[in-house]
Amino acid sequence: QRILRLAEMCRRLETEEEKVLPYYASLLDEQEQRKARWVLEEAPAEPLARTMMDYMGLERFWQRFNKAKLEEKGLEQARAALANRNQDLRRLLQQYLAGAAMNQKVPKDPHPL
């Protein structure tokens, strides 16, 4: 009940984009969507199905939770890619600086012997 109450409070703080756009598009065609709506509107006969109807209000919460987890995983992958790129650039910079230091140690005049 507390989660549902918090979800209702957060609904007022959603942006217009969050209110209008679904988090993910349905892969069902029109006929399958109608059938799914019909099944959801029908009163469940099994005890487990009746219990699940009590938690239908949490569907939006789980959508948001899953979306946040997907974004978190995407950001972790992006961070790992940036860390690898940073390491590659550091290695190249070290090679460049080592080459520049070597050039400074080599005398410009030929050795007299």
MOVEN-V175676 format. One record per run of one state. SS is the DSSP state (helix for helix, strand for strand, loop for the rest). FROM is the first residue (numbers start at 1). TO is the last residue. If there is no record, write none. Layout:
ss=SS from=FROM to=TO
ss=SS from=FROM to=TO
This chain:
ss=loop from=1 to=1
ss=helix from=2 to=11
ss=loop from=12 to=15
ss=helix from=16 to=20
ss=loop from=21 to=29
ss=helix from=30 to=41
ss=loop from=42 to=46
ss=helix from=47 to=54
ss=loop from=55 to=55
ss=helix from=56 to=105
ss=loop from=106 to=113
